[in-house]
């Protein structure tokens, strides 16, 4: 069982992810903004983060930089699940993977719920 922090601005979609993760016996915390995500991460101490890059006020990348600035959170795997096409981040893939701890980049329009759950399972097993 993992503690999963889902950072998703769409409340309905966040609940869909949460329900599916709970069915797999994961504990789930939801955050809809980068600021809320930092607070939730401090309270929950997640073992995996699922992150949408398109957040209000601060982007998902800004969240990642702040998240990684805390020594306790440096090794927590992050799964990006975003509406931002991966091609827009091709030049940044090395940065995302090596420096910001992104274990997989999933493009929402091409990702099934099963694929997301599999990515979470893989991230948990790799720890």
Number of C-alpha atoms within 10 A of each C-alpha: 12 19 20 25 25 28 29 26 19 13 12 10 11 18 15 12 18 20 15 16 23 16 9 13 12 17 18 21 20 21 21 18 21 28 15 13 22 18 12 18 22 14 10 15 16 20 21 25 24 26 28 26 22 19 20 12 10 13 14 21 18 13 20 21 12 14 20 16 12 10 8 11 18 14 14 21 23 25 22 25 23 20 14 17 14 15 10 9 13 11 10 11 17 13 13 20 15 10 13 21 19 23 20 20 21 23 17 16 11 9 12 12 13 10 12 21 15 12 18 25 17 13 21 17 9 9 10
